Amino acid sequence: MKKKKLWILLLTTVILCSCSSGNDGATDTPDTPTPPTAEERLSIHIGTAVNDREDTRVTDLAFEAGDQIGLYVANRNSDGTPATLKPTGNYVDNMRFTYDGTWTPDTPIYWADNKTNADFYIYYPYTTTVTDVKAMPFNVSADQSSEAAYKAGDVIIGSKKNVSPTESTVIIDARHAMSQMLIELAPGNGFTAESLAEADINVRINGIKTNATIDLAAGTVAATGEPTAITPMKSDDGYKALIVPQSVADGNLLTVTADGREYNLKKGMTFESGKRYRFTVTLSKTSDGVNVTIDQWEDDGTDYGGTAE
């Protein structure tokens, strides 16, 4: 009988202890997180390095807060060879990243695994729809007289090939796809620095194609369409414009109008992607402003004709 009472007492104690520790969960031990396995995917983080030696950004420094780029990631084939970049069907298609000191994607992206290398391609400015990564259409404005219009023509492209999966930031080398033309006016014959500064000046770049197609995979730009005239933006040290890479035939490449009179720089030119071209244009008035006239030929009254046989 004593053994039975002792057994009942022990059972009651166990039940009471169980109830007191389980009602509100206050003393429950939290679950220990399962450590990540070696096969868990790594997040993809990117950074950019722009070749500022040929910089054409409005800031002339780097990307600005709020700038947006598009990213494509093409995983390497199983034998390590590069995959063909496509408009869609890549590992990552046109993911938008926004800059605010660092690049942040619209949604997090991850490496496929810990062993598959990949090729990265970026472009700026971002567009929601890309139908052809080998011939992305783009155009610079014919009127670049405002800062906004000038900046809108600054295309930046870049790539990083055969990158191994990593926790570190992938730094993608980027460059300016367009050319930059810098124009500085200097006083020549008949001008002084003061009179040139006070003159009513207009600058026009002639015979320039403003449309382009961009091949993201190859990193090349081709000019398309018909040539037109570009109005550059006035800056502190002259004028500047973004030019689609192209060759321009000999002719009046540059026209400067000063107080209603035109001055033409006759020149052919080849503009290459990512390069800056500086033009110092000296304006000179003809013959110190003295008008020179040529008299008519003098007729001596003799007919020197004859019979042609």
C-alpha positions in Angstrom: 0.0 0.0 0.0 2.9 2.4 0.8 4.5 1.7 -2.5 1.2 2.5 -4.3 0.9 5.9 -2.5 4.5 6.7 -3.3 3.9 5.9 -7.0 0.8 8.2 -7.1 2.8 11.0 -5.4 5.6 10.8 -7.9 3.1 10.8 -10.9 1.3 13.9 -9.5 4.6 15.7 -9.2 5.6 15.0 -12.8 2.2 16.2 -14.0 2.4 19.5 -12.0 5.9 20.2 -13.2 4.9 19.6 -16.8 1.9 22.0 -16.5 3.9 24.8 -14.8 6.5 24.8 -17.5 4.3 24.6 -20.6 1.3 26.9 -20.2 2.7 30.2 -21.5 6.0 29.1 -23.1 7.9 31.7 -21.1 10.6 29.3 -20.1 10.7 27.4 -23.4 14.2 27.1 -24.9 14.3 28.7 -28.5 15.0 26.5 -31.4 18.6 26.6 -32.5 18.9 27.7 -36.2 20.2 25.1 -38.5 23.6 26.2 -39.8 23.7 26.8 -43.6 25.0 23.9 -45.6 28.0 24.1 -48.0 25.5 24.0 -50.9 23.5 27.0 -49.8 23.5 29.8 -52.5 25.4 33.0 -52.0 23.9 36.4 -52.6 25.1 38.4 -55.6 26.5 41.9 -54.8 27.8 44.2 -57.5 29.9 47.4 -57.7 31.1 49.5 -60.6 34.3 51.1 -61.6 34.0 53.8 -64.3 36.9 54.8 -66.4 36.9 58.5 -65.4 39.9 59.3 -67.6 37.4 59.7 -70.4 34.5 60.7 -68.1 31.5 62.3 -69.6 29.1 62.3 -66.6 27.6 65.5 -65.6 29.2 65.2 -62.2 32.5 64.3 -64.0 33.1 61.9 -61.0 30.9 58.8 -60.8 27.3 57.6 -60.5 24.8 59.7 -58.7 22.3 58.7 -56.1 19.1 57.5 -57.8 20.9 56.3 -61.0 19.6 53.0 -62.2 21.4 50.3 -64.2 20.2 47.0 -65.7 22.1 43.7 -65.0 22.3 40.5 -67.0 24.0 37.4 -65.7 24.7 34.5 -68.0 26.0 31.3 -66.4 28.9 29.5 -68.0 28.3 26.2 -69.7 29.2 23.0 -68.0 32.5 22.9 -69.9 33.4 26.4 -68.8 32.7 28.1 -72.2 30.6 31.3 -72.2 26.9 31.2 -72.8 25.3 33.4 -75.5 23.8 36.5 -74.0 20.0 36.7 -74.9 17.2 39.2 -74.4 15.5 36.7 -72.0 16.3 33.2 -70.7 19.6 34.2 -69.1 20.3 33.3 -65.4 19.4 37.0 -64.6 17.5 39.1 -67.1 17.6 42.9 -66.9 17.5 43.2 -63.1 17.3 46.8 -62.1 19.8 48.1 -59.5 19.5 51.6 -57.9 22.5 53.5 -56.6 22.6 55.1 -53.2 26.2 54.7 -52.3 25.9 51.0 -53.1 23.9 49.2 -55.8 20.6 47.6 -54.6 18.5 45.2 -56.7 14.7 45.4 -56.9 14.7 41.8 -55.5 17.7 39.8 -54.1 19.5 37.6 -56.5 21.8 34.6 -55.8 24.5 32.6 -57.5 23.1 29.4 -59.0 25.4 27.3 -56.8 28.9 27.4 -55.4 30.7 26.2 -58.5 29.1 27.7 -61.6 31.0 30.7 -63.0 29.1 33.5 -64.7 29.4 36.5 -67.0 28.0 39.9 -65.9 26.8 42.7 -68.2 25.5 46.1 -67.2 24.2 49.2 -68.9 23.0 52.7 -68.0 20.5 54.3 -68.1 18.0 51.5 -67.3 15.0 50.7 -69.5 12.2 48.3 -68.6 12.1 46.5 -71.9 15.1 45.3 -73.9 14.1 43.4 -77.0 17.6 42.9 -78.5 20.7 42.8 -76.4 22.9 42.9 -79.5 21.2 46.0 -81.0 19.7 48.1 -78.1 18.3 51.3 -79.7 19.4 54.6 -78.2 19.8 58.2 -79.3 21.5 61.3 -78.0 19.5 64.6 -78.2 20.1 66.9 -81.1 19.6 69.8 -78.7 21.9 69.2 -75.7 21.9 72.8 -74.6 20.3 71.9 -71.2 22.1 69.8 -68.6 19.2 67.3 -68.5 19.3 66.8 -72.3 23.1 66.4 -72.2 23.1 63.9 -69.3 20.4 61.8 -70.9 22.8 60.9 -73.7 25.5 59.4 -71.4 25.3 55.7 -72.0 27.6 53.5 -69.8 28.2 49.8 -70.5 30.4 47.2 -68.8 31.1 43.6 -68.2 32.9 41.1 -66.0 33.6 37.7 -67.4 34.1 34.2 -65.9 33.4 35.2 -62.3 33.5 32.5 -59.6 30.8 32.4 -57.0 31.8 34.6 -54.1 30.5 36.4 -51.0 32.5 39.5 -52.1 31.2 42.3 -54.2 31.7 41.8 -58.0 33.3 44.9 -59.3 32.2 45.5 -63.0 34.4 47.6 -65.2 32.3 50.1 -67.0 33.0 52.8 -69.6 31.2 55.5 -71.5 29.8 54.2 -74.8 29.5 57.6 -76.5 32.2 60.1 -77.4 32.5 63.5 -75.9 33.3 66.7 -77.8 34.7 69.7 -75.9 34.8 73.0 -77.7 36.7 76.1 -76.5 36.6 79.4 -78.3 39.7 81.6 -78.6 40.0 85.2 -79.9 41.8 85.4 -83.2 42.4 88.2 -85.8 39.8 91.0 -85.1 38.7 89.7 -81.6 39.9 90.4 -78.1 39.1 88.1 -75.1 36.7 90.8 -73.9 34.9 91.3 -77.3 34.5 87.5 -77.7 33.1 87.1 -74.2 30.5 89.8 -74.9 29.6 88.5 -78.3 26.3 86.8 -79.0 27.6 83.2 -79.6 25.8 80.1 -81.0 27.7 76.8 -81.6 26.5 74.0 -84.0 28.1 70.6 -84.7 27.2 69.5 -88.2 26.6 66.2 -90.0 26.2 64.0 -86.9 24.1 60.9 -86.6 22.3 60.9 -83.3 20.8 57.4 -83.3 22.7 54.3 -82.3 22.4 50.6 -81.6 24.4 49.0 -78.7 25.7 45.5 -78.5 25.9 44.6 -74.8 27.8 41.3 -75.3 30.4 42.9 -77.6 30.5 46.3 -75.9 30.2 48.1 -79.2 28.1 51.0 -80.5 27.0 51.7 -84.1 25.6 54.9 -85.5 22.3 54.8 -87.4 19.9 57.1 -89.2 20.5 60.4 -91.0 22.9 63.1 -89.9 21.7 66.3 -88.3 23.1 69.2 -86.3 23.8 69.1 -82.6 23.5 72.1 -80.3 26.1 71.6 -77.4 25.7 72.6 -73.8 27.5 75.7 -72.6 29.8 75.0 -69.7 32.3 77.0 -67.6 35.2 76.3 -70.0 33.3 76.3 -73.3 30.8 73.9 -74.9 30.4 70.1 -74.7 28.3 67.5 -76.5 27.9 63.7 -76.5 28.5 62.2 -79.9 27.5 58.7 -81.1 30.7 57.0 -82.3 31.0 57.5 -86.1 33.1 58.9 -88.9 32.2 62.3 -90.3 33.3 63.3 -93.8 35.2 66.4 -94.6 33.0 69.5 -94.4 31.9 72.2 -92.0 32.2 70.1 -88.9 31.7 73.0 -86.6 29.8 76.3 -87.1 30.2 79.2 -84.7 28.0 82.2 -85.1 29.3 85.4 -83.4 27.1 88.5 -83.5 25.3 87.1 -86.6 28.4 86.1 -88.5 29.3 82.5 -89.2 32.7 81.0 -88.8 33.2 77.4 -90.0 35.8 74.8 -89.0 36.3 72.5 -92.0 37.3 69.1 -90.9 36.6 65.4 -91.1 36.6 63.4 -87.9 36.3 59.9 -86.5 34.7 59.7 -83.0 35.5 56.5 -81.0 33.5 55.1 -78.1 34.6 56.2 -74.7 37.0 58.9 -76.0 37.1 62.7 -75.4 38.0 65.1 -78.2 39.0 68.6 -77.4 38.6 71.4 -80.0 40.2 74.8 -79.5 38.6 77.0 -82.2 40.1 80.4 -82.9 37.8 82.9 -84.5 39.4 85.3 -86.9 37.9 88.2 -88.9 39.2 88.3 -92.5 41.8 91.0 -93.3 41.4 93.0 -90.1 37.9 93.9 -91.2 39.1 95.6 -94.4 36.9 94.7 -97.5 39.0 93.7 -100.5 37.4 93.9 -104.0 38.7 92.6 -107.3 38.4 94.7 -110.5 36.9 93.3 -113.6 39.2 91.9 -116.3 40.4 94.5 -118.7 39.4 93.9 -122.4 42.2 95.0 -124.8 39.8 95.0 -127.8 41.5 92.3 -129.7 39.9 89.1 -130.9 42.3 86.3 -130.5 40.0 83.6 -132.0 40.6 81.6 -135.1 39.5 78.5 -136.9 39.8 75.2 -135.1 40.7 72.3 -137.2 
